[in-house]
Amino acid sequence: MYTVTGITGQVGGATARALIKDGKKVRGVVRDKAKAAAWTAAGVELVVAQEYDPAALEAAFRGSEGVFAMIPPYFAPAAGYPEAREILAKLHQALDAARPPRVVYLSSIGAQHSTGLGLITQLHMLEQQLGALPIPNAFIRAAWFMENFLWDVQPAKQGQINAFLNPLDRAIPMIATEDIGRLATRILQTDWKANRYLELEGPRRYSQLDVAETFSRLLGRSVVAKPVPREMWAAVFEKQGMPADRTGPRIEMLDGINSGWVDFAQTGTEHFKGIRTLEKVLQDLLRKAG
């Protein structure tokens, strides 16, 4: 039995599906069983545990052959990342009490750094705090999610996508969430002792021009990528619903990616490549959007 947190999300769901495909039993940690009925139908044992409840999390982790753990994404955190700090403290407490044989965590490209990360700072904190547990830990430092281009599906249909990743022709590491789940499942079924840091990207790197060209090909119409001036980022994010005083971490993260600071460590890590292409992911996003 393997325990998966975040099973109703993209990465947790991908991990659970990969484990089921391998014939493994899965226990999914959810906040509301009613919203995860499809997983019950798939044979998953669902347990209710809030991220702030270490006792419930400990019970979910006990008896597992391995745990896939992640923290909820906070795209507009308060100053100092108090939300992530509290959840990490509770997760640490639960894992320390349950002591599963191995834990695989979702981390991020760039998480080896302590500054200049913006939103990725929360995953640097995850590595630092949970990496100190006396458990075999593996941190998947995933590249930019290809599924982030969901935001661009409707604009692409109108012929233009707004680009925050610049310059437009600079290819960066990207990964499909399905490949994250596939690697997590593979690592959960192996044995190791010391902490592992696993860098993961797709079969090739893509630029914003590549994204626009792929949309063009799939939609059968011209799609162009237009850079959004940095001085307009905050206003754009506020228009999307982000509080005015919380745009800073997102901007800092994008600055880190565009400058090359947010990148793979190269040393002291293992590097893996997924198999799912940008074209396949965008096809799925377009199909789901209708």
C-alpha positions in Angstrom: 0.0 0.0 0.0 1.3 3.4 -1.0 -0.1 6.7 0.4 -0.5 9.6 -1.9 -1.2 13.2 -0.8 -2.7 15.7 -3.3 -4.5 12.8 -5.1 -7.3 15.1 -6.3 -4.7 17.4 -8.0 -2.6 17.0 -11.1 0.6 15.5 -9.7 -0.9 13.5 -6.9 -3.4 12.1 -9.4 -0.7 11.2 -11.9 1.2 9.4 -9.2 -1.8 7.4 -8.0 -2.7 6.4 -11.6 0.9 5.3 -12.2 0.9 3.2 -9.1 -2.5 1.6 -10.0 -1.2 0.8 -13.4 1.7 -1.0 -11.8 -0.8 -3.1 -9.8 -0.2 -1.4 -6.5 -2.7 -0.6 -3.8 -3.1 3.1 -3.1 -4.4 5.1 -0.2 -5.3 8.7 -1.0 -5.3 11.5 1.5 -8.3 13.9 0.9 -10.1 16.6 2.6 -13.5 15.6 1.4 -14.3 12.0 0.2 -17.4 13.2 -1.7 -15.2 15.1 -4.0 -13.0 12.1 -4.7 -15.6 9.5 -5.5 -13.9 8.6 -8.8 -10.9 7.4 -6.9 -13.1 5.1 -4.7 -14.4 3.6 -7.9 -10.8 3.0 -9.1 -10.1 1.0 -5.9 -8.3 3.6 -3.9 -8.7 3.7 -0.1 -9.6 7.2 0.8 -8.7 8.7 4.2 -9.7 12.1 5.4 -6.9 14.3 6.8 -6.5 18.0 6.8 -3.0 19.4 6.1 -3.0 21.0 9.5 -3.9 17.8 11.4 -0.7 15.8 12.2 -2.5 13.0 14.0 -4.8 12.3 10.9 -1.8 12.5 8.6 0.2 10.1 10.8 -2.6 7.6 10.7 -2.7 7.9 6.9 1.0 7.3 6.6 1.2 4.3 8.9 1.5 0.9 7.3 2.5 2.4 4.0 5.3 1.0 1.8 6.0 4.5 0.8 4.5 8.0 0.8 4.2 10.6 -2.0 4.0 14.0 -0.2 3.5 17.5 -1.4 2.3 20.8 0.0 -0.7 22.7 -1.5 0.5 25.4 -3.9 0.2 28.9 -2.5 0.4 31.3 -5.4 -0.4 34.4 -3.3 1.3 33.7 0.1 1.5 36.1 2.9 4.9 37.7 3.7 7.3 35.1 5.0 5.3 32.1 3.7 3.5 31.4 7.0 1.0 29.0 5.3 3.8 26.7 4.0 5.7 27.0 7.3 2.7 25.7 9.3 1.9 22.9 6.9 5.6 21.8 6.7 5.7 21.7 10.5 2.6 19.5 10.7 3.9 17.2 7.9 7.2 16.9 9.6 5.5 15.9 12.8 3.3 13.3 11.1 6.2 11.7 9.1 8.5 11.6 12.1 5.9 9.8 14.1 4.8 7.4 11.3 8.3 6.7 9.9 7.3 5.2 6.5 10.1 3.2 4.8 10.5 6.0 2.1 9.1 9.3 1.1 9.1 11.0 -2.3 8.3 14.7 -2.4 7.3 17.1 -5.1 9.9 19.9 -5.2 11.0 22.3 -7.9 13.8 23.3 -10.2 15.9 25.9 -8.4 15.0 24.7 -4.9 18.7 24.2 -4.1 18.9 28.0 -3.7 17.8 29.9 -0.6 17.2 33.3 -2.2 15.8 34.7 -5.4 13.2 32.1 -5.8 9.9 33.8 -5.1 7.1 31.1 -4.9 9.7 28.3 -5.2 11.0 29.4 -1.7 8.3 27.3 -0.3 9.9 24.2 -1.8 13.4 25.1 -0.7 11.8 25.2 2.8 10.3 21.8 2.2 13.7 20.3 1.2 15.4 21.8 4.2 12.9 20.9 6.8 11.8 17.4 5.6 15.2 16.5 4.4 16.3 16.4 8.0 13.9 13.5 8.8 15.6 10.2 9.6 13.8 8.6 6.7 15.0 7.8 3.1 13.8 11.0 1.3 13.7 11.7 -2.4 12.9 15.2 -3.8 11.7 15.5 -7.3 12.9 18.9 -8.6 10.4 19.3 -11.4 10.8 21.7 -14.3 8.1 24.2 -15.4 4.8 22.4 -15.7 3.6 22.2 -19.3 0.1 22.2 -17.9 0.6 25.8 -16.9 -0.3 26.7 -20.5 -3.9 26.0 -19.6 -4.1 29.8 -19.0 -3.2 30.3 -22.7 -5.7 28.0 -24.3 -8.5 30.6 -24.7 -6.1 33.4 -25.7 -4.5 31.1 -28.3 -7.8 30.5 -29.9 -7.9 34.3 -30.4 -4.5 34.3 -32.0 -2.2 35.6 -29.2 -0.7 34.4 -26.0 0.9 36.6 -23.4 4.5 35.7 -22.5 6.0 36.1 -19.1 8.9 33.8 -19.9 11.5 35.8 -21.8 13.3 36.1 -24.1 10.8 34.5 -26.4 13.3 32.3 -28.1 15.0 31.0 -24.9 14.2 27.3 -24.4 13.7 26.3 -20.7 13.2 22.9 -19.0 9.5 21.9 -19.0 7.8 18.7 -17.8 4.3 17.1 -18.0 2.7 16.2 -14.7 2.1 12.6 -16.0 5.9 12.2 -16.2 6.3 13.4 -12.6 3.8 10.8 -11.4 5.7 8.2 -13.5 9.0 9.0 -11.9 7.5 9.2 -8.4 6.0 5.8 -8.8 9.3 4.4 -10.0 11.3 5.8 -7.1 8.7 4.7 -4.5 9.3 1.1 -5.5 13.1 1.3 -5.0 15.3 1.2 -1.9 17.8 3.8 -0.9 19.3 5.3 2.2 20.6 8.9 1.9 18.6 11.8 0.6 18.1 11.9 -3.2 17.6 15.0 -5.4 16.0 14.1 -8.7 16.0 16.7 -11.5 13.2 16.1 -14.0 12.5 17.7 -17.4 10.7 16.6 -20.6 12.2 15.0 -23.7 13.4 18.5 -24.9 13.3 22.1 -23.9 10.8 24.6 -25.2 10.6 28.4 -25.7 7.6 30.6 -25.8 8.0 30.7 -29.6 7.7 26.9 -29.5 4.6 27.1 -27.5 3.0 29.6 -29.9 4.0 27.5 -32.9 2.6 24.4 -31.3 -0.7 26.1 -30.6 -0.7 27.3 -34.3 -0.3 23.8 -35.6 -2.9 22.3 -33.3 -5.5 25.0 -33.9 -4.8 25.4 -37.6 -4.4 29.2 -37.3 -1.6 31.7 -36.6 -0.8 32.2 -32.9 1.8 34.6 -31.8 3.5 35.1 -28.4 3.6 38.7 -27.1 5.9 39.6 -24.3 4.2 41.3 -21.3 6.4 44.2 -20.2 7.7 43.5 -16.7 6.3 46.8 -15.4 2.8 45.6 -16.2 3.1 42.2 -14.4 1.7 43.3 -11.1 -1.3 44.9 -12.7 -2.0 41.8 -14.8 -1.8 39.5 -11.8 -4.1 41.8 -9.8 -6.6 41.7 -12.7 -6.4 37.9 -12.4 -7.5 38.2 -8.8 -4.2 38.3 -6.9 -4.1 40.8 -3.9 -2.0 43.8 -4.7 0.4 43.2 -1.8 1.1 39.6 -2.8 2.3 39.8 -6.4 6.0 40.0 -5.3 6.8 36.3 -4.9 5.3 35.4 -8.4 7.3 38.2 -10.0 10.5 37.2 -8.2 10.0 33.6 -9.4 9.6 34.7 -13.0 12.6 37.0 -12.7 14.6 34.0 -11.4 13.5 31.8 -14.4 14.2 34.5 -17.0 17.6 35.3 -15.6 18.7 31.6 -15.5 19.0 31.6 -11.7 16.2 29.1 -11.4 17.8 26.1 -13.0 18.9 22.6 -12.2 21.8 22.2 -9.8 23.7 19.8 -12.0 25.9 18.5 -9.2 24.8 16.3 -6.3 21.7 15.3 -8.2 20.3 12.6 -10.5 18.9 13.8 -13.8 15.8 12.3 -15.5 13.9 13.0 -18.7 10.2 12.4 -19.2 8.6 11.2 -22.5 5.5 13.4 -22.9 5.9 16.2 -25.4 4.5 19.7 -25.3 2.3 18.9 -28.3 0.7 16.0 -26.5 0.0 18.1 -23.4 -1.4 21.0 -25.4 -3.6 18.6 -27.3 -5.1 17.4 -24.0 -5.6 20.9 -22.7 -7.4 22.0 -25.9 -9.6 18.8 -25.8 -10.6 19.5 -22.2 -11.3 23.1 -22.9 -13.7 22.1 -25.8 
